[in-house]
Amino acid sequence: MSFRDVTAADQRLIVLQTLEEDPGYSHNEGVLRSVLGTFGHQVSRDALRTELAWLAEQGLITVSDAGSVQVAKLTARGQDVATGAARVPGVARPRLEG
């Protein structure tokens, strides 16, 4: 697995977990970029949109446009991946707490 593959998988998991923690299971791309930055992933808007499109293709999120901003919403399948109940190649597995 390349460095790019590892970082992309981690970014995707962080996005899913961030959406899973929100009461509405949804965030805009600005919030997601800020959260990724908190975890050491400085990503451009284009790079984030690429990852959101990939997650949507896998059926893990839906993406809608709110003006010039994209909004991601977690699906039931995405919630299973975020919590570790299911696995998808290309998304890191959550680490056990403790």
N, C-alpha and C positions, 0 to 999 in steps of 0.2 A: 504494500500500500504506500503510495507516495505521500509526501508532506501535504500537498494540495488536497488529496483525498481525505486525509485525517482531519485537516482544518475544516473542510466543507462538511464532513459528517458531524463534527462538533458544533459548527454553526447551526446546522439544521436541527440538532437536538435542542440547542438553546432556544431557538425560535419556537419550537413545539412546546417546550416546557414553560416558556414565557406566556404563550397563549393559554396553556392549560391552567396557569395560576390566576388568570383574569376571570372575574365573575361572568363576563360576557363572552369569554373564550376568543377575544378579538383585540387586535392592536393595529395602529397604523405603522407605516414603515419608519417614521421618525422615532417612535418609541422603540421599535425593534433594533434599529441601528444603535441607539443609546445603550440598550441592554447588552448587545453584542460587544460594544466598546468597553463596558464594565468588565466583561469576561476576557478582554485582551484581543478581541477581533475588531480591528478598525476596517470597516468595509465601506465601499462607495455605494451610492444609491443604486447604480447599475448592477453591482455585484449582488446586493441584497435582492433586487428584483429578479435576478437570475435564479437565486436560491428559492425565492418564493414560487417562481414558476415551476421549478423542479418539484418542490413539495406539493404543489397543486396537481401536477401530472401524476404523482404517486397516490393521490386521493387523501392526503394528510391534512390539507387546508383548502379553503376556497379563497380566492382573491377578488376583490371588487375595487373599483375606482371611486374615489370621493374627490372629485375635482382632479387636481394634479397629483394626488396622493393615493397610494395603494393601501388597502386595508385587508389584513389577513385574518381569517376566522378558522379555528380548529374544527376538524371533523371528528366523528366518533373514532374512526380508524387512527387519526392523528393523536387523539387522546390516549389510545392504547399504546402507541409507540412512545409517547412522551412519558408515560408512567412505567414503561418496561413490560407491559402485558403482551405486547407484540413486537416483532422485529422487522425492520425493512433494511435491506442492504443499502448502504450509503448514508445511513443515519446512525450516529453513535448510540450505544446502549447507555441508559442512565446508570450511574454508579450507585451502589448501595450506600445508604446513610449509616453513620454509626462509628 
